[in-house]
Amino acid sequence: MAHHNELGKIGEQLATNYLVSIGYEILARNYYYNKAEIDIIARTGDTLVIVEVKTRNNDYFGDPQEFVKSSKIKLLVKAADEYVISNDLDVEIRFDIIAVLKNKTTEQIEHFENAFYHF
């Protein structure tokens, strides 16, 4: 597996551990619909949380959360809509980004709630 894929998997696991530690229930990881992938689907209270995890080993080219582009947001919304419909859910939906900076000396997690709006 390529190094960036390994780093991404590590970041997703760190994000999952973080969410569980603050009381979120993890419903799914790596949920696919067509060309879209949701890294983590979680629930907190009555809110379904769609989480995009961005992991980098340094911030030289910018903060990890800056790499979530509008095309990715459209795909996340489409996949989230399918998840809600296929599971017959009636919930509020929130889109979050978890930015992970991970290298030999640093392990930093930053959680951005309501990172973007879906409508």
Biopython code that builds the backbone (N, CA, C, O; Angstrom):
import numpy as np
from Bio.PDB.StructureBuilder import StructureBuilder

atoms = [
    (1, "MET", "N", (0.839, -1.179, 0.000)),
    (1, "MET", "CA", (0.000, 0.000, 0.000)),
    (1, "MET", "C", (0.881, 1.239, 0.000)),
    (1, "MET", "O", (1.896, 1.278, 0.696)),
    (2, "ALA", "N", (0.508, 2.240, -0.766)),
    (2, "ALA", "CA", (1.283, 3.473, -0.850)),
    (2, "ALA", "C", (1.280, 4.189, 0.497)),
    (2, "ALA", "O", (0.342, 4.062, 1.283)),
    (3, "HIS", "N", (2.350, 4.944, 0.746)),
    (3, "HIS", "CA", (2.497, 5.629, 2.039)),
    (3, "HIS", "C", (1.316, 6.552, 2.330)),
    (3, "HIS", "O", (0.840, 6.597, 3.464)),
    (4, "HIS", "N", (0.828, 7.297, 1.314)),
    (4, "HIS", "CA", (-0.268, 8.220, 1.569)),
    (4, "HIS", "C", (-1.553, 7.471, 1.932)),
    (4, "HIS", "O", (-2.368, 7.976, 2.704)),
    (5, "ASN", "N", (-1.735, 6.262, 1.374)),
    (5, "ASN", "CA", (-2.900, 5.454, 1.745)),
    (5, "ASN", "C", (-2.795, 4.985, 3.193)),
    (5, "ASN", "O", (-3.782, 4.998, 3.929)),
    (6, "GLU", "N", (-1.594, 4.570, 3.598)),
    (6, "GLU", "CA", (-1.366, 4.146, 4.980)),
    (6, "GLU", "C", (-1.606, 5.310, 5.934)),
    (6, "GLU", "O", (-2.248, 5.142, 6.971)),
    (7, "LEU", "N", (-1.098, 6.480, 5.590)),
    (7, "LEU", "CA", (-1.282, 7.656, 6.424)),
    (7, "LEU", "C", (-2.765, 8.006, 6.536)),
    (7, "LEU", "O", (-3.240, 8.376, 7.609)),
    (8, "GLY", "N", (-3.485, 7.889, 5.439)),
    (8, "GLY", "CA", (-4.924, 8.155, 5.451)),
    (8, "GLY", "C", (-5.664, 7.208, 6.369)),
    (8, "GLY", "O", (-6.547, 7.635, 7.112)),
    (9, "LYS", "N", (-5.323, 5.934, 6.335)),
    (9, "LYS", "CA", (-5.955, 4.936, 7.211)),
    (9, "LYS", "C", (-5.644, 5.230, 8.679)),
    (9, "LYS", "O", (-6.511, 5.098, 9.542)),
    (10, "ILE", "N", (-4.404, 5.627, 8.953)),
    (10, "ILE", "CA", (-4.024, 5.988, 10.320)),
    (10, "ILE", "C", (-4.853, 7.194, 10.774)),
    (10, "ILE", "O", (-5.376, 7.210, 11.889)),
    (11, "GLY", "N", (-4.966, 8.184, 9.917)),
    (11, "GLY", "CA", (-5.748, 9.378, 10.250)),
    (11, "GLY", "C", (-7.203, 9.051, 10.514)),
    (11, "GLY", "O", (-7.796, 9.583, 11.452)),
    (12, "GLU", "N", (-7.788, 8.182, 9.699)),
    (12, "GLU", "CA", (-9.186, 7.793, 9.911)),
    (12, "GLU", "C", (-9.370, 7.060, 11.234)),
    (12, "GLU", "O", (-10.375, 7.246, 11.919)),
    (13, "GLN", "N", (-8.390, 6.221, 11.592)),
    (13, "GLN", "CA", (-8.486, 5.513, 12.877)),
    (13, "GLN", "C", (-8.348, 6.493, 14.043)),
    (13, "GLN", "O", (-9.074, 6.386, 15.031)),
    (14, "LEU", "N", (-7.428, 7.440, 13.934)),
    (14, "LEU", "CA", (-7.276, 8.460, 14.976)),
    (14, "LEU", "C", (-8.555, 9.280, 15.119)),
    (14, "LEU", "O", (-8.984, 9.580, 16.233)),
    (15, "ALA", "N", (-9.161, 9.642, 13.988)),
    (15, "ALA", "CA", (-10.407, 10.412, 14.013)),
    (15, "ALA", "C", (-11.530, 9.601, 14.647)),
    (15, "ALA", "O", (-12.313, 10.132, 15.435)),
    (16, "THR", "N", (-11.612, 8.321, 14.308)),
    (16, "THR", "CA", (-12.628, 7.450, 14.896)),
    (16, "THR", "C", (-12.443, 7.358, 16.407)),
    (16, "THR", "O", (-13.401, 7.502, 17.167)),
    (17, "ASN", "N", (-11.211, 7.119, 16.835)),
    (17, "ASN", "CA", (-10.923, 7.040, 18.273)),
    (17, "ASN", "C", (-11.311, 8.333, 18.979)),
    (17, "ASN", "O", (-11.887, 8.307, 20.067)),
    (18, "TYR", "N", (-10.995, 9.454, 18.360)),
    (18, "TYR", "CA", (-11.332, 10.760, 18.926)),
    (18, "TYR", "C", (-12.840, 10.906, 19.085)),
    (18, "TYR", "O", (-13.319, 11.292, 20.151)),
    (19, "LEU", "N", (-13.592, 10.598, 18.021)),
    (19, "LEU", "CA", (-15.048, 10.744, 18.073)),
    (19, "LEU", "C", (-15.657, 9.847, 19.152)),
    (19, "LEU", "O", (-16.542, 10.282, 19.891)),
    (20, "VAL", "N", (-15.201, 8.631, 19.246)),
    (20, "VAL", "CA", (-15.697, 7.718, 20.284)),
    (20, "VAL", "C", (-15.383, 8.274, 21.670)),
    (20, "VAL", "O", (-16.207, 8.184, 22.580)),
    (21, "SER", "N", (-14.202, 8.843, 21.828)),
    (21, "SER", "CA", (-13.790, 9.369, 23.138)),
    (21, "SER", "C", (-14.641, 10.544, 23.596)),
    (21, "SER", "O", (-14.721, 10.824, 24.792)),
    (22, "ILE", "N", (-15.283, 11.240, 22.646)),
    (22, "ILE", "CA", (-16.143, 12.367, 23.039)),
    (22, "ILE", "C", (-17.629, 12.001, 22.950)),
    (22, "ILE", "O", (-18.499, 12.871, 22.970)),
    (23, "GLY", "N", (-17.898, 10.697, 22.852)),
    (23, "GLY", "CA", (-19.262, 10.226, 22.975)),
    (23, "GLY", "C", (-20.045, 9.984, 21.701)),
    (23, "GLY", "O", (-21.250, 9.739, 21.766)),
    (24, "TYR", "N", (-19.407, 10.043, 20.549)),
    (24, "TYR", "CA", (-20.094, 9.769, 19.287)),
    (24, "TYR", "C", (-20.247, 8.262, 19.101)),
    (24, "TYR", "O", (-19.401, 7.483, 19.541)),
    (25, "GLU", "N", (-21.327, 7.864, 18.450)),
    (25, "GLU", "CA", (-21.523, 6.475, 18.053)),
    (25, "GLU", "C", (-21.131, 6.360, 16.583)),
    (25, "GLU", "O", (-21.650, 7.094, 15.741)),
    (26, "ILE", "N", (-20.230, 5.453, 16.276)),
    (26, "ILE", "CA", (-19.797, 5.257, 14.895)),
    (26, "ILE", "C", (-20.766, 4.283, 14.230)),
    (26, "ILE", "O", (-20.930, 3.153, 14.689)),
    (27, "LEU", "N", (-21.406, 4.724, 13.148)),
    (27, "LEU", "CA", (-22.369, 3.891, 12.430)),
    (27, "LEU", "C", (-21.742, 3.193, 11.229)),
    (27, "LEU", "O", (-22.112, 2.065, 10.904)),
    (28, "ALA", "N", (-20.806, 3.851, 10.575)),
    (28, "ALA", "CA", (-20.168, 3.263, 9.388)),
    (28, "ALA", "C", (-18.832, 3.949, 9.139)),
    (28, "ALA", "O", (-18.621, 5.107, 9.501)),
    (29, "ARG", "N", (-17.947, 3.199, 8.513)),
    (29, "ARG", "CA", (-16.672, 3.757, 8.049)),
    (29, "ARG", "C", (-16.509, 3.375, 6.593)),
    (29, "ARG", "O", (-16.883, 2.277, 6.180)),
    (30, "ASN", "N", (-15.953, 4.283, 5.823)),
    (30, "ASN", "CA", (-15.697, 4.060, 4.400)),
    (30, "ASN", "C", (-16.957, 3.600, 3.672)),
    (30, "ASN", "O", (-16.974, 2.563, 3.009)),
    (31, "TYR", "N", (-18.000, 4.396, 3.813)),
    (31, "TYR", "CA", (-19.276, 4.130, 3.155)),
    (31, "TYR", "C", (-19.192, 4.629, 1.718)),
    (31, "TYR", "O", (-18.876, 5.793, 1.469)),
    (32, "TYR", "N", (-19.478, 3.736, 0.777)),
    (32, "TYR", "CA", (-19.391, 4.079, -0.639)),
    (32, "TYR", "C", (-20.778, 4.147, -1.274)),
    (32, "TYR", "O", (-21.656, 3.330, -0.998)),
    (33, "TYR", "N", (-20.940, 5.146, -2.129)),
    (33, "TYR", "CA", (-22.111, 5.237, -2.987)),
    (33, "TYR", "C", (-21.644, 5.833, -4.312)),
    (33, "TYR", "O", (-21.158, 6.963, -4.354)),
    (34, "ASN", "N", (-21.794, 5.072, -5.389)),
    (34, "ASN", "CA", (-21.258, 5.464, -6.699)),
    (34, "ASN", "C", (-19.786, 5.835, -6.557)),
    (34, "ASN", "O", (-18.984, 5.004, -6.133)),
    (35, "LYS", "N", (-19.418, 7.060, -6.901)),
    (35, "LYS", "CA", (-18.010, 7.469, -6.815)),
    (35, "LYS", "C", (-17.684, 8.191, -5.511)),
    (35, "LYS", "O", (-16.577, 8.700, -5.331)),
    (36, "ALA", "N", (-18.651, 8.230, -4.615)),
    (36, "ALA", "CA", (-18.479, 8.971, -3.365)),
    (36, "ALA", "C", (-18.105, 8.034, -2.223)),
    (36, "ALA", "O", (-18.570, 6.897, -2.150)),
    (37, "GLU", "N", (-17.263, 8.535, -1.345)),
    (37, "GLU", "CA", (-16.927, 7.803, -0.131)),
    (37, "GLU", "C", (-17.046, 8.741, 1.053)),
    (37, "GLU", "O", (-16.527, 9.857, 1.038)),
    (38, "ILE", "N", (-17.738, 8.269, 2.080)),
    (38, "ILE", "CA", (-17.789, 8.989, 3.353)),
    (38, "ILE", "C", (-16.839, 8.257, 4.287)),
    (38, "ILE", "O", (-16.962, 7.048, 4.483)),
    (39, "ASP", "N", (-15.893, 8.987, 4.862)),
    (39, "ASP", "CA", (-14.904, 8.366, 5.737)),
    (39, "ASP", "C", (-15.553, 7.793, 6.992)),
    (39, "ASP", "O", (-15.332, 6.634, 7.342)),
    (40, "ILE", "N", (-16.356, 8.618, 7.667)),
    (40, "ILE", "CA", (-16.999, 8.188, 8.912)),
    (40, "ILE", "C", (-18.426, 8.724, 8.942)),
    (40, "ILE", "O", (-18.671, 9.894, 8.650)),
    (41, "ILE", "N", (-19.357, 7.851, 9.298)),
    (41, "ILE", "CA", (-20.726, 8.266, 9.585)),
    (41, "ILE", "C", (-20.937, 7.991, 11.062)),
    (41, "ILE", "O", (-20.780, 6.863, 11.528)),
    (42, "ALA", "N", (-21.295, 9.035, 11.789)),
    (42, "ALA", "CA", (-21.439, 8.918, 13.237)),
    (42, "ALA", "C", (-22.752, 9.550, 13.675)),
    (42, "ALA", "O", (-23.436, 10.222, 12.903)),
    (43, "ARG", "N", (-23.073, 9.316, 14.915)),
    (43, "ARG", "CA", (-24.287, 9.905, 15.478)),
    (43, "ARG", "C", (-23.947, 10.484, 16.835)),
    (43, "ARG", "O", (-23.246, 9.872, 17.641)),
    (44, "THR", "N", (-24.463, 11.685, 17.066)),
    (44, "THR", "CA", (-24.385, 12.288, 18.383)),
    (44, "THR", "C", (-25.760, 12.855, 18.675)),
    (44, "THR", "O", (-26.235, 13.741, 17.964)),
    (45, "GLY", "N", (-26.398, 12.351, 19.711)),
    (45, "GLY", "CA", (-27.770, 12.754, 19.996)),
    (45, "GLY", "C", (-28.667, 12.395, 18.827)),
    (45, "GLY", "O", (-28.662, 11.255, 18.360)),
    (46, "ASP", "N", (-29.435, 13.364, 18.353)),
    (46, "ASP", "CA", (-30.340, 13.152, 17.214)),
    (46, "ASP", "C", (-29.732, 13.609, 15.894)),
    (46, "ASP", "O", (-30.448, 13.775, 14.907)),
    (47, "THR", "N", (-28.434, 13.812, 15.868)),
    (47, "THR", "CA", (-27.766, 14.328, 14.674)),
    (47, "THR", "C", (-26.885, 13.262, 14.037)),
    (47, "THR", "O", (-26.073, 12.617, 14.699)),
    (48, "LEU", "N", (-27.071, 13.098, 12.733)),
    (48, "LEU", "CA", (-26.201, 12.246, 11.935)),
    (48, "LEU", "C", (-25.041, 13.117, 11.475)),
    (48, "LEU", "O", (-25.248, 14.187, 10.903)),
    (49, "VAL", "N", (-23.831, 12.660, 11.724)),
    (49, "VAL", "CA", (-22.645, 13.451, 11.398)),
    (49, "VAL", "C", (-21.849, 12.742, 10.305)),
    (49, "VAL", "O", (-21.392, 11.612, 10.478)),
    (50, "ILE", "N", (-21.696, 13.429, 9.187)),
    (50, "ILE", "CA", (-20.903, 12.950, 8.058)),
    (50, "ILE", "C", (-19.522, 13.572, 8.205)),
    (50, "ILE", "O", (-19.381, 14.795, 8.207)),
    (51, "VAL", "N", (-18.507, 12.727, 8.328)),
    (51, "VAL", "CA", (-17.163, 13.220, 8.644)),
    (51, "VAL", "C", (-16.196, 12.916, 7.505)),
    (51, "VAL", "O", (-16.034, 11.767, 7.094)),
    (52, "GLU", "N", (-15.568, 13.959, 7.013)),
    (52, "GLU", "CA", (-14.478, 13.841, 6.055)),
    (52, "GLU", "C", (-13.176, 14.003, 6.838)),
    (52, "GLU", "O", (-12.986, 15.001, 7.533)),
    (53, "VAL", "N", (-12.290, 13.029, 6.725)),
    (53, "VAL", "CA", (-11.014, 13.068, 7.434)),
    (53, "VAL", "C", (-9.925, 13.423, 6.431)),
    (53, "VAL", "O", (-9.803, 12.787, 5.384)),
    (54, "LYS", "N", (-9.145, 14.430, 6.753)),
    (54, "LYS", "CA", (-8.010, 14.831, 5.922)),
    (54, "LYS", "C", (-6.744, 14.709, 6.763)),
    (54, "LYS", "O", (-6.607, 15.348, 7.806)),
    (55, "THR", "N", (-5.838, 13.886, 6.293)),
    (55, "THR", "CA", (-4.605, 13.622, 7.034)),
    (55, "THR", "C", (-3.403, 14.048, 6.205)),
    (55, "THR", "O", (-3.318, 13.761, 5.011)),
    (56, "ARG", "N", (-2.495, 14.725, 6.848)),
    (56, "ARG", "CA", (-1.246, 15.150, 6.212)),
    (56, "ARG", "C", (-0.110, 14.917, 7.195)),
    (56, "ARG", "O", (-0.323, 14.871, 8.406)),
    (57, "ASN", "N", (1.103, 14.770, 6.662)),
    (57, "ASN", "CA", (2.246, 14.606, 7.559)),
    (57, "ASN", "C", (2.926, 15.936, 7.876)),
    (57, "ASN", "O", (3.789, 16.007, 8.750)),
    (58, "ASN", "N", (2.528, 16.994, 7.154)),
    (58, "ASN", "CA", (2.990, 18.341, 7.494)),
    (58, "ASN", "C", (1.994, 19.340, 6.904)),
    (58, "ASN", "O", (1.135, 18.983, 6.097)),
    (59, "ASP", "N", (2.128, 20.581, 7.321)),
    (59, "ASP", "CA", (1.207, 21.604, 6.817)),
    (59, "ASP", "C", (1.902, 22.574, 5.861)),
    (59, "ASP", "O", (1.473, 23.716, 5.692)),
    (60, "TYR", "N", (2.973, 22.102, 5.248)),
    (60, "TYR", "CA", (3.764, 22.942, 4.340)),
    (60, "TYR", "C", (2.910, 23.500, 3.199)),
    (60, "TYR", "O", (3.052, 24.668, 2.836)),
    (61, "PHE", "N", (2.036, 22.687, 2.640)),
    (61, "PHE", "CA", (1.201, 23.119, 1.514)),
    (61, "PHE", "C", (-0.162, 23.649, 1.954)),
    (61, "PHE", "O", (-1.000, 23.976, 1.115)),
    (62, "GLY", "N", (-0.383, 23.735, 3.242)),
    (62, "GLY", "CA", (-1.652, 24.226, 3.776)),
    (62, "GLY", "C", (-2.221, 23.264, 4.802)),
    (62, "GLY", "O", (-1.778, 22.123, 4.927)),
    (63, "ASP", "N", (-3.208, 23.748, 5.528)),
    (63, "ASP", "CA", (-3.854, 22.921, 6.531)),
    (63, "ASP", "C", (-4.673, 21.831, 5.859)),
    (63, "ASP", "O", (-5.225, 22.047, 4.780)),
    (64, "PRO", "N", (-4.756, 20.658, 6.486)),
    (64, "PRO", "CA", (-5.469, 19.539, 5.861)),
    (64, "PRO", "C", (-6.898, 19.869, 5.440)),
    (64, "PRO", "O", (-7.338, 19.444, 4.371)),
    (65, "GLN", "N", (-7.619, 20.610, 6.254)),
    (65, "GLN", "CA", (-9.027, 20.913, 5.952)),
    (65, "GLN", "C", (-9.196, 21.763, 4.694)),
    (65, "GLN", "O", (-10.285, 21.804, 4.120)),
    (66, "GLU", "N", (-8.153, 22.429, 4.268)),
    (66, "GLU", "CA", (-8.232, 23.253, 3.067)),
    (66, "GLU", "C", (-8.303, 22.418, 1.782)),
    (66, "GLU", "O", (-8.538, 22.958, 0.701)),
    (67, "PHE", "N", (-8.100, 21.108, 1.902)),
    (67, "PHE", "CA", (-8.090, 20.239, 0.736)),
    (67, "PHE", "C", (-9.447, 19.608, 0.440)),
    (67, "PHE", "O", (-9.547, 18.740, -0.427)),
    (68, "VAL", "N", (-10.497, 20.034, 1.152)),
    (68, "VAL", "CA", (-11.846, 19.557, 0.857)),
    (68, "VAL", "C", (-12.453, 20.548, -0.131)),
    (68, "VAL", "O", (-12.831, 21.660, 0.238)),
    (69, "LYS", "N", (-12.539, 20.133, -1.376)),
    (69, "LYS", "CA", (-12.994, 21.009, -2.468)),
    (69, "LYS", "C", (-14.485, 20.835, -2.719)),
    (69, "LYS", "O", (-15.099, 19.894, -2.216)),
    (70, "SER", "N", (-15.062, 21.736, -3.491)),
    (70, "SER", "CA", (-16.503, 21.722, -3.758)),
    (70, "SER", "C", (-16.939, 20.424, -4.445)),
    (70, "SER", "O", (-18.042, 19.938, -4.194)),
    (71, "SER", "N", (-16.096, 19.862, -5.301)),
    (71, "SER", "CA", (-16.458, 18.599, -5.966)),
    (71, "SER", "C", (-16.586, 17.474, -4.940)),
    (71, "SER", "O", (-17.467, 16.624, -5.066)),
    (72, "LYS", "N", (-15.729, 17.459, -3.940)),
    (72, "LYS", "CA", (-15.790, 16.457, -2.875)),
    (72, "LYS", "C", (-17.043, 16.675, -2.028)),
    (72, "LYS", "O", (-17.704, 15.714, -1.633)),
    (73, "ILE", "N", (-17.363, 17.921, -1.753)),
    (73, "ILE", "CA", (-18.558, 18.237, -0.966)),
    (73, "ILE", "C", (-19.804, 17.714, -1.673)),
    (73, "ILE", "O", (-20.676, 17.131, -1.030)),
    (74, "LYS", "N", (-19.900, 17.914, -2.987)),
    (74, "LYS", "CA", (-21.054, 17.417, -3.750)),
    (74, "LYS", "C", (-21.174, 15.902, -3.639)),
    (74, "LYS", "O", (-22.274, 15.375, -3.469)),
    (75, "LEU", "N", (-20.056, 15.207, -3.733)),
    (75, "LEU", "CA", (-20.079, 13.754, -3.607)),
    (75, "LEU", "C", (-20.494, 13.319, -2.197)),
    (75, "LEU", "O", (-21.251, 12.362, -2.039)),
    (76, "LEU", "N", (-20.001, 14.017, -1.187)),
    (76, "LEU", "CA", (-20.374, 13.694, 0.193)),
    (76, "LEU", "C", (-21.873, 13.875, 0.413)),
    (76, "LEU", "O", (-22.512, 13.047, 1.063)),
    (77, "VAL", "N", (-22.426, 14.943, -0.121)),
    (77, "VAL", "CA", (-23.856, 15.208, 0.022)),
    (77, "VAL", "C", (-24.666, 14.104, -0.657)),
    (77, "VAL", "O", (-25.655, 13.625, -0.102)),
    (78, "LYS", "N", (-24.253, 13.708, -1.843)),
    (78, "LYS", "CA", (-24.955, 12.653, -2.580)),
    (78, "LYS", "C", (-24.922, 11.335, -1.796)),
    (78, "LYS", "O", (-25.945, 10.661, -1.676)),
    (79, "ALA", "N", (-23.761, 10.973, -1.269)),
    (79, "ALA", "CA", (-23.630, 9.732, -0.512)),
    (79, "ALA", "C", (-24.411, 9.806, 0.801)),
    (79, "ALA", "O", (-25.036, 8.827, 1.208)),
    (80, "ALA", "N", (-24.376, 10.955, 1.458)),
    (80, "ALA", "CA", (-25.129, 11.119, 2.708)),
    (80, "ALA", "C", (-26.619, 10.985, 2.453)),
    (80, "ALA", "O", (-27.328, 10.351, 3.234)),
    (81, "ASP", "N", (-27.095, 11.572, 1.374)),
    (81, "ASP", "CA", (-28.504, 11.475, 1.013)),
    (81, "ASP", "C", (-28.903, 10.018, 0.800)),
    (81, "ASP", "O", (-29.949, 9.580, 1.277)),
    (82, "GLU", "N", (-28.071, 9.274, 0.086)),
    (82, "GLU", "CA", (-28.351, 7.856, -0.148)),
    (82, "GLU", "C", (-28.365, 7.070, 1.162)),
    (82, "GLU", "O", (-29.219, 6.205, 1.354)),
    (83, "TYR", "N", (-27.429, 7.360, 2.060)),
    (83, "TYR", "CA", (-27.372, 6.661, 3.349)),
    (83, "TYR", "C", (-28.648, 6.904, 4.151)),
    (83, "TYR", "O", (-29.213, 5.975, 4.727)),
    (84, "VAL", "N", (-29.093, 8.143, 4.184)),
    (84, "VAL", "CA", (-30.308, 8.491, 4.929)),
    (84, "VAL", "C", (-31.525, 7.797, 4.320)),
    (84, "VAL", "O", (-32.347, 7.236, 5.045)),
    (85, "ILE", "N", (-31.644, 7.831, 2.998)),
    (85, "ILE", "CA", (-32.789, 7.208, 2.327)),
    (85, "ILE", "C", (-32.775, 5.690, 2.498)),
    (85, "ILE", "O", (-33.797, 5.093, 2.837)),
    (86, "SER", "N", (-31.631, 5.071, 2.267)),
    (86, "SER", "CA", (-31.561, 3.611, 2.324)),
    (86, "SER", "C", (-31.734, 3.064, 3.741)),
    (86, "SER", "O", (-32.108, 1.906, 3.921)),
    (87, "ASN", "N", (-31.462, 3.899, 4.743)),
    (87, "ASN", "CA", (-31.647, 3.481, 6.138)),
    (87, "ASN", "C", (-32.922, 4.060, 6.749)),
    (87, "ASN", "O", (-33.173, 3.907, 7.944)),
    (88, "ASP", "N", (-33.733, 4.734, 5.907)),
    (88, "ASP", "CA", (-35.011, 5.296, 6.337)),
    (88, "ASP", "C", (-34.872, 6.118, 7.621)),
    (88, "ASP", "O", (-35.592, 5.900, 8.596)),
    (89, "LEU", "N", (-33.938, 7.060, 7.602)),
    (89, "LEU", "CA", (-33.663, 7.884, 8.772)),
    (89, "LEU", "C", (-34.373, 9.225, 8.668)),
    (89, "LEU", "O", (-34.539, 9.775, 7.580)),
    (90, "ASP", "N", (-34.786, 9.734, 9.808)),
    (90, "ASP", "CA", (-35.361, 11.073, 9.903)),
    (90, "ASP", "C", (-34.541, 11.821, 10.955)),
    (90, "ASP", "O", (-34.918, 11.893, 12.125)),
    (91, "VAL", "N", (-33.416, 12.374, 10.513)),
    (91, "VAL", "CA", (-32.464, 12.998, 11.434)),
    (91, "VAL", "C", (-31.933, 14.300, 10.851)),
    (91, "VAL", "O", (-32.014, 14.544, 9.647)),
    (92, "GLU", "N", (-31.401, 15.112, 11.717)),
    (92, "GLU", "CA", (-30.637, 16.274, 11.279)),
    (92, "GLU", "C", (-29.291, 15.761, 10.786)),
    (92, "GLU", "O", (-28.753, 14.792, 11.320)),
    (93, "ILE", "N", (-28.755, 16.414, 9.767)),
    (93, "ILE", "CA", (-27.455, 16.005, 9.230)),
    (93, "ILE", "C", (-26.475, 17.161, 9.365)),
    (93, "ILE", "O", (-26.797, 18.316, 9.086)),
    (94, "ARG", "N", (-25.278, 16.815, 9.798)),
    (94, "ARG", "CA", (-24.211, 17.811, 9.921)),
    (94, "ARG", "C", (-22.977, 17.263, 9.212)),
    (94, "ARG", "O", (-22.686, 16.069, 9.280)),
    (95, "PHE", "N", (-22.262, 18.144, 8.537)),
    (95, "PHE", "CA", (-21.036, 17.766, 7.837)),
    (95, "PHE", "C", (-19.835, 18.357, 8.583)),
    (95, "PHE", "O", (-19.719, 19.572, 8.744)),
    (96, "ASP", "N", (-18.957, 17.476, 9.028)),
    (96, "ASP", "CA", (-17.767, 17.887, 9.771)),
    (96, "ASP", "C", (-16.517, 17.495, 8.997)),
    (96, "ASP", "O", (-16.542, 16.608, 8.143)),
    (97, "ILE", "N", (-15.432, 18.175, 9.315)),
    (97, "ILE", "CA", (-14.112, 17.790, 8.823)),
    (97, "ILE", "C", (-13.231, 17.570, 10.042)),
    (97, "ILE", "O", (-13.228, 18.371, 10.977)),
    (98, "ILE", "N", (-12.491, 16.479, 10.018)),
    (98, "ILE", "CA", (-11.466, 16.270, 11.034)),
    (98, "ILE", "C", (-10.124, 16.308, 10.316)),
    (98, "ILE", "O", (-9.847, 15.499, 9.430)),
    (99, "ALA", "N", (-9.310, 17.258, 10.718)),
    (99, "ALA", "CA", (-7.975, 17.437, 10.145)),
    (99, "ALA", "C", (-6.961, 16.780, 11.071)),
    (99, "ALA", "O", (-6.912, 17.066, 12.268)),
    (100, "VAL", "N", (-6.156, 15.899, 10.497)),
    (100, "VAL", "CA", (-5.150, 15.181, 11.276)),
    (100, "VAL", "C", (-3.780, 15.528, 10.718)),
    (100, "VAL", "O", (-3.530, 15.397, 9.520)),
    (101, "LEU", "N", (-2.914, 15.965, 11.589)),
    (101, "LEU", "CA", (-1.515, 16.209, 11.247)),
    (101, "LEU", "C", (-0.714, 15.152, 12.002)),
    (101, "LEU", "O", (-0.656, 15.173, 13.232)),
    (102, "LYS", "N", (-0.097, 14.228, 11.263)),
    (102, "LYS", "CA", (0.565, 13.086, 11.897)),
    (102, "LYS", "C", (1.904, 12.825, 11.236)),
    (102, "LYS", "O", (1.991, 12.594, 10.030)),
    (103, "ASN", "N", (2.948, 12.866, 12.058)),
    (103, "ASN", "CA", (4.279, 12.457, 11.608)),
    (103, "ASN", "C", (5.025, 11.897, 12.814)),
    (103, "ASN", "O", (4.405, 11.629, 13.842)),
    (104, "LYS", "N", (6.319, 11.718, 12.715)),
    (104, "LYS", "CA", (7.080, 11.091, 13.805)),
    (104, "LYS", "C", (7.038, 11.892, 15.102)),
    (104, "LYS", "O", (7.121, 11.319, 16.188)),
    (105, "THR", "N", (6.911, 13.200, 14.995)),
    (105, "THR", "CA", (6.958, 14.044, 16.198)),
    (105, "THR", "C", (5.631, 14.690, 16.563)),
    (105, "THR", "O", (5.495, 15.242, 17.655)),
    (106, "THR", "N", (4.661, 14.633, 15.678)),
    (106, "THR", "CA", (3.403, 15.355, 15.874)),
    (106, "THR", "C", (2.206, 14.450, 15.652)),
    (106, "THR", "O", (2.181, 13.627, 14.737)),
    (107, "GLU", "N", (1.207, 14.625, 16.521)),
    (107, "GLU", "CA", (-0.086, 13.988, 16.316)),
    (107, "GLU", "C", (-1.131, 14.994, 16.781)),
    (107, "GLU", "O", (-1.379, 15.157, 17.976)),
    (108, "GLN", "N", (-1.729, 15.657, 15.813)),
    (108, "GLN", "CA", (-2.653, 16.743, 16.112)),
    (108, "GLN", "C", (-3.979, 16.486, 15.412)),
    (108, "GLN", "O", (-4.009, 16.168, 14.223)),
    (109, "ILE", "N", (-5.081, 16.624, 16.155)),
    (109, "ILE", "CA", (-6.418, 16.433, 15.603)),
    (109, "ILE", "C", (-7.212, 17.707, 15.826)),
    (109, "ILE", "O", (-7.266, 18.229, 16.939)),
    (110, "GLU", "N", (-7.822, 18.199, 14.769)),
    (110, "GLU", "CA", (-8.662, 19.385, 14.854)),
    (110, "GLU", "C", (-10.018, 19.052, 14.240)),
    (110, "GLU", "O", (-10.097, 18.564, 13.113)),
    (111, "HIS", "N", (-11.076, 19.319, 14.987)),
    (111, "HIS", "CA", (-12.434, 18.951, 14.588)),
    (111, "HIS", "C", (-13.200, 20.218, 14.208)),
    (111, "HIS", "O", (-13.352, 21.130, 15.020)),
    (112, "PHE", "N", (-13.675, 20.262, 12.972)),
    (112, "PHE", "CA", (-14.453, 21.391, 12.481)),
    (112, "PHE", "C", (-15.909, 20.947, 12.313)),
    (112, "PHE", "O", (-16.256, 20.272, 11.344)),
    (113, "GLU", "N", (-16.749, 21.338, 13.270)),
    (113, "GLU", "CA", (-18.174, 21.008, 13.185)),
    (113, "GLU", "C", (-18.851, 21.955, 12.207)),
    (113, "GLU", "O", (-18.442, 23.107, 12.065)),
    (114, "ASN", "N", (-19.888, 21.466, 11.535)),
    (114, "ASN", "CA", (-20.608, 22.286, 10.545)),
    (114, "ASN", "C", (-19.637, 22.930, 9.574)),
    (114, "ASN", "O", (-19.694, 24.135, 9.329)),
    (115, "ALA", "N", (-18.747, 22.122, 9.026)),
    (115, "ALA", "CA", (-17.696, 22.633, 8.144)),
    (115, "ALA", "C", (-18.258, 23.224, 6.857)),
    (115, "ALA", "O", (-17.664, 24.133, 6.279)),
    (116, "PHE", "N", (-19.399, 22.713, 6.410)),
    (116, "PHE", "CA", (-20.064, 23.276, 5.246)),
    (116, "PHE", "C", (-21.530, 22.872, 5.312)),
    (116, "PHE", "O", (-21.896, 21.922, 6.004)),
    (117, "TYR", "N", (-22.349, 23.596, 4.593)),
    (117, "TYR", "CA", (-23.782, 23.335, 4.589)),
    (117, "TYR", "C", (-24.149, 22.582, 3.320)),
    (117, "TYR", "O", (-23.577, 22.826, 2.258)),
    (118, "HIS", "N", (-25.097, 21.676, 3.434)),
    (118, "HIS", "CA", (-25.425, 20.806, 2.311)),
    (118, "HIS", "C", (-26.520, 21.343, 1.430)),
    (118, "HIS", "O", (-26.751, 20.773, 0.364)),
    (119, "PHE", "N", (-27.212, 22.402, 1.801)),
    (119, "PHE", "CA", (-28.249, 22.963, 0.938)),
    (119, "PHE", "C", (-28.106, 24.466, 0.850)),
    (119, "PHE", "O", (-28.892, 25.122, 0.166)),
]
sb = StructureBuilder()
sb.init_structure("model")
sb.init_model(0)
sb.init_chain("A")
sb.init_seg("    ")
for serial, (resi, resn, name, xyz) in enumerate(atoms, 1):
    if name == "N":
        sb.init_residue(resn, " ", resi, " ")
    sb.init_atom(name, np.array(xyz, "f"), 0.0, 1.0, " ", f" {name:<3s}", serial, name[0])
structure = sb.get_structure()
